[in-house]
Amino acid sequence: MDKKELELIVKEGEGLTIEFKEKYTPRIVEDIVAFSNTRGGFILLGVNDAGKITGETLTNNMKADINSLARGCDPHVSIKNISQIENTIVIEISEGDEKPYSCSSGYFRRLDAVTQKMSQKELRTIFKETADITFEDIPHRNFKLEDISLKKIKTFLKEAHTSYKINGSNTASFLASLSIYKESKINNAGVLMFAANINKFIPYSETILGAYKGKNKTHIYDRKDVRDDLLTQLNESMSFLKKHLNVRSEIRGINRYDIYEIPLDALREALANAIIHRDYSMRGTSIYVNVFDDRVEIVNPGGLPSGITKENFGKESVRRNLIIADLFHRMGKVERIGSGIGRMRELLNKSGLKEPVFESDTFFRAIFYRNPEYALKQNSEKPAESTQKSTQKSTQKILALIKQNRYVTRTELANQIGLSESGIKKQLKKLKTKNILKRLGPDKGGYWKVIKEEK
């Protein structure tokens, strides 16, 4: 708002979205609540009821008091802006997404130019209207269709294995089919899944990844904050876990398989559950993925969803976020029937690991205990004898793969065995020096020949 807009508003007088106050008093909290419960609006401090500008000066203490009053409402009210324009203080309040709002003196609403206390009947009506609306289903007031990322929608379509073609003209109808675009508004689920810049609209939805030395958070050696759509958060979290968990490789035929100390499918299931069951209405919170020497913890805001108790946990399924759960199911990231907990337990049992532990209070925690055989990362310093055995195993794998395919390349050997290309090159050189292996023909189009077996 600028000076001209202010003069026009003052000239028009008080109304449904405009309230004049000659001086600041803590009682403006009733007007703050009323605007939040109605259509939002402006409180002008330094203007009397007759529309005469009497003047009021904004101080840091006053600004802090006004924000404190808003935070003291139930639920908290977010003041959009507080500014000084000439001799007038302008307080802008948006219509709330979590109606009804109250302050210490009760529930209020705007009726024409008056702030009125709400009756029991009005309260029952507003509670009924908002009772079945979850955070993911609330339309995001400031988000527009052009804030959607077509690239992220195309990624979703690819993950969902659908041949649907998206373009600018059919975006709205496609999003409507996913239950995230209604009455020309995109809800919070749509923002979380497809926003080009999610941090601009729901900044408290990130996942924080941390790796710690020891069994507590005293010494952190790697951290990454993922402030992006929910699928990216899942994928980045998995990459982080792969980076910090130990892995061994097995050669089966000509294929190489990576086996992690904790089954990746179990961790992926836990991460997907954390994203789907997170309470996104809890501001100032995050999903946390923590890697310690002895365990991995995946923590999400919000305890057990309503309807789930400790007794039926893992046996029955209640989705906190039905739309997000459906989108993840379409991408094949989670089972609709709620078999996740049982599947995690089964995967760890098959791997000979201790069952995961689940804890719930304000947050929900899934705890996976690491294999005690992996006290150090595989790239830590090893005794010479162990290194020698490892080298011998690598050369045996190289020879086995060459016998199966004499045209195999260094890159293919590196990928299948789990060494770097420079490491493969070093092993091949040793084998040629020992007259165990020979290269015939040019680099491109040539092939390998095993001359004799390694002793």
N, C-alpha and C positions, 0 to 999 in steps of 0.2 A: 504494500500500500504506500502511495506517495501523498504529498501534500494536497494535490487536487482531488484525489479520491477521498481523502479524509474530509475535506471541505464539503464535498457532495453528500457523503454519508451523514455528516452532522446536519446539513440543511434538510435532508429527508426525514430525520428524526428517528426515534426508537422504533423497533419492529421485532419480528420473529427472530432475526439474526443480529440485532444491534441492541446493546444495553449501554446507557450513559451512567457514569458514576462521578460525582464531584470530587471525591477523595478516595484514596485507597484504604480499605479496611479488610480484615480477614474474612468478612462475610461474603466477599465476592466468590468464595468457593461454591456457594449455592448457585450462582450464575454459571460458573464453570461446569458444574454437574448438569444444570439444565440444558446448556448448549450441547453437551456430550450426548444427552438423552434425546435430543431433537435433531436439528439439522446443522449443528455447529454455528459459529458466529463470532462476533467481535465485542469485546468489552472495552469501552473508551473511558479511561480515567482522566479527569480534568475537564469534564463536560457535565453541566447540570441538567436537570430534567427538562428545562426549557430550551435546551440546545445551545446554551451560551458556554463558550470556552472559558473556564476559570483557571485552568492550568494545573498541571501536576508534573513532578520531576521524578524520573526513574533513577533509582540508585541500585547499586549492586546488592545491598541487603534486601531491598524490596523485591528485586527480581528473584533472589534466592527464596524469599518467603512465598512468592506466588507459585514457584515450581514445587516447593515443599507442600503447599496446600493441595496441588494437583496430585502429587504422589501419595498424599494421605487419603485420597478418595478410594472407593472400593467398587470396581477395580481401579488401578491407577489411571489417571488421565494424562495424556501426553499433550502439553501445550505446544502448539505448532510454532508460534512466534511471539515474542514480547519486544516491542520497539518504541522508541521515543520519536514522535513526529511533531516538530515545533513544540508547543506547550502541552501536548496530549500524549498519554501512554496508550498504546494499542496492544491489546492481548487477543491473539487469534486462537480459537479452539475449533478443532475438527469434530465432526459427528463421530461418535464412538463406534467401535466394532464389537464391543462386549457389553452392550446394554443389558440391564439398567445399571447406571452409575449412582453412587450415593456418597454423601459426606456425613459428618458427625450429626448433623441436624436432620438427615433424612434424604428421601429421593425427590428430585425436582425436575420440572420440564418447562419449556417455553410455550406459552399460549399467547399468540400475538406479541404484544410488547411487554408482557409480564412474566416474571419467573414465579411459578406456582408449585406448591408441594403436591406430589402425586397422591391420588387416592388409592385405596386398596384395590379397587376395581381396575384402575389404570395399571397398577403394578402387576396384577394377575395377567392382564392382557399382554404386557410387554414380556413377562417371563415366558408365557406360552409361545409367543412369536419367536423367541430366541432359544428356547430350551433344546431344540434338536439341531442347532447350528454349531458345528465344530469349527475350530480355527481354520482347518484346511478348506472348509466350504465357504468361509466369509469372503465376499468380494473385496479385492484390494482397491481402495478408492483412487489411489494415484497411479495405478498400473494401466497402461494402454496396450492395445493390440500390437502397436509398432515396437513395444518393448520386448516382444517375444523373439527368440532366436530361432530362425528357420533351420539353422545348422543343427541345433539341439533336437528339434522335432525330427529331422531326418535321421539323426543318430538313434532316436527312440524307435522309429519305424524299422531301421535296420536290425536293432536288437530284438524287436518284436516279430521279425521275419514276415513282414507284410509288404505287399507290392504297391500299396497306396502311394500316389505321387502328390507331394505337397508343393504348393506355390502360393504366392501372395493372395490370390483371389479365393482360395478355398481354405485358408488357415482358420477362419472363424468357425466354419461348419465342422471342420475336423476337431478343433478343440472342444466344441459343443458335444461332439460324440463321445468325448472322454470325460464329460461332466465337469469341465473346468472353465467353460465359457457360457455364462447365463445372463440374459438381459443386458447385453453389451458390456458385461464386466467379467474380468478374469479373476477367479478366486485364488486364495493363497496357495493351494495345491499346484495350480498352473504356474505361479511365480516360482515356487520351489523347484519345479521340474524343468521349466523352459525359459526362464528369464535370461536375457542376454547379460544383465548385470544384477545378479541376485542381491549383492551386498548393498545396492542402492535402495532396495525395497524391504528386504527382511534381513537386516545385517546381523542378527543374532542366531542365524541358522547354520553356522559353520561346524566343521569337524576339526578338532585339534589332535594332531598326531605327535606322540612323544616317545623317545627311546631313552632309557635311563640305565646308568651303571649301578648295579646293586639291586636291592629289593625295595627301595623307596624312591621318592622324587628329589632326593638331595642333589644328585649329579645327573644332569641331562646332557646328552651328547648329540642328539638330533631332534629337531622339531620342525613340523610343517603345519601351517594353518590352511585349510582348504575352504575357501569362500566361493563356492560355485554350486551348480545344480546338484541334485541328490544323486544322480547316476555318477557324476564325476567324483563326488565325495566317496561313493562306494569303491570306484576303481582306484582312486588315489590311495585310499586306505589299504586296499589289497596290495598295491605296489610297495607301500611303506612296510607292511608286514613281511612281504617276500624279501625285502632288503635287509631286515633285521632278524630273521629267523634262519636257523641252520637248515641246510638242504644236502641230501646225498642223491647220487644218480645211479640208476640201474639201466643196463643195456639189455633189451629184450629183442632178439633178432637184430634188425638194423636200426631199431628205434631206441632213443634215450628217454628215460622218464625221470623227472625230478620229484623226489619225495621229501616233503618238508616235515620238520619235527612235530608240528601240529598240523593235522589235515587242513588244507586250504578250504575245502568245501565246508567244513565246520565253521571256520572263521568267517567265510563269506556269508553263511547263513546268519551268524550272530550280528554281523554288520548290517545286513539287510533288515533284520528284526529291529535293530537299534534305530535305523532310519524310519521304518514304518511305524514303530510304536512310540517314537519320541513325542513329547508334549511341546509342540512348537509355540504354544502361547506363553511359555516360561521365558521371559526376556532375560537377557544377560547370562544365558547358559549355552552350553555346547555339547556335542557328542565328543567323548574323549576315547582315543585309542592309545593305550599305554603299554609299552614293551619293557618288562623288567627282566633281570637275569633268570628268575624262576617262574615267570608267568606272563600272560598277556591279559589285560583287562579292557573290556569294551563297555563304556558307560554312556547311558543316554538319559536326558532329563525326563522326568515322569516315572512314577512307580508302575505297579501293575495296573492295567486298564480296568475301569469299572466293570464288575461282573466276574473278574478273575481273583481267586483267593489262593493262599498258599496250598490249600488242599487240592484244588482242581488245576493248579498251575501245571502246564505241560500236557494236560489231558483235554482241555477245552481251549478254544481260541476266540478272542475278542479283539477286533482291530480298532485301534484308536483313530487311525486315519484311513478310512475305507477307500478314498480315491487314490491316495498314494500307494496303498497296498495293491489295488487293482492294476495300476500302471506298472508296478514292479512285477506282478504276476504275469502280465502280458509280455514283459521282457524276459521271462523265465528266471528271474532273480530270487523268487520266493514261491513257496507252495501256498495256494489259497486255503487249503484245509487245516492249516496250523500244525503241521508236522515238524516244524523247525526244531523245537527243543528235543524231541525224541531222536531226530536225525543227528543232531550234534552229539548227543550221548552215545548213539550207536557208532558214529565215525571214530570217536575217541576210544571206545571199547575195542574196536577192531584193530586200532593202532597200538593197543597195549598201554594206553595212557589213562591217567586218572580222569574220572568224569568231570565235566565242567561244573563249576559252582555258580549258582544264581542267587543274587541278593537284591532286595527291593526295599526302598524307603521313598524318599523324594526322587531319587535316581534309581535306575535299574542297572545292575552290573552283571556281566557274564565274564567269568574268570576261567582261563584255560592255563593249566599248569604245564610248564615245559618239561621235556624229557631230561632227566638229570644227567644222562650221558653227554649232553651238550653243555658242558660247563663254560666253554669258550667258543667263539665264532670259529668257523673252519679255517679262516685266513690267519688265525693266531699262530704264533711260533710253535712248531712241533719238533719233537726229537728227530735226530737224523735218521734213525731206523724207520720211524713212521713215514718220513718223507720219501725214503728209498722205496718202501713198499708201495706208496701212493704212485710214485713214478713208474714202477714196474707194472702196476695195474693199468695205468694210462697207455703204456706201450702195447700191452696185451689187447686192450680195447681197439687201439688203432689198427693192429694187425688183423683182428677179427673182422673189422669193418671193411678193410681193404680186400680181404678174401671174399667177402660177400659182394663187393662192388669195386673193381680195380680202377674205375674212373672217378671215384669219390674225390671231392675237392677238399682243400684245407678248411674252407669255411664250413662245409658240411660236417667234417670231422669235429671241428670246434663246437658246433651246435649240438651234435649228438653225444659228445663226451663231456661237455661242460667246462672246457678249457678255453682260454683266449687263443686267437689265431697265432699270436707270437709263441704261446706255449706249445701249440701243435707243431709249429715250424721247428722249434727246439727239439722236440721228441723225434720228429722225422729225421732231422739231421743226425741224431745219435744212432738211429736205426740204420741209416745209410753208412755211417762211419764203421759200424760193426758188421757191415756186409750182410745185414739181415733183410734190408729193403733196397730196392732199386727203382729209379724213375726212368721210364722209357718214353721217348718222343718229346715233343715240345711242351711248354707249360700249359698251353691251351690245346686240348686234343690228345695229350699224352695219357699215360696210365702208370699204375704202380705194379710192381712184381715182388712178391715175397720170395726171397732166395732161400732162406732157411728159417727154422723156428728159433725163437729166442729161448736161451737157456735160463 
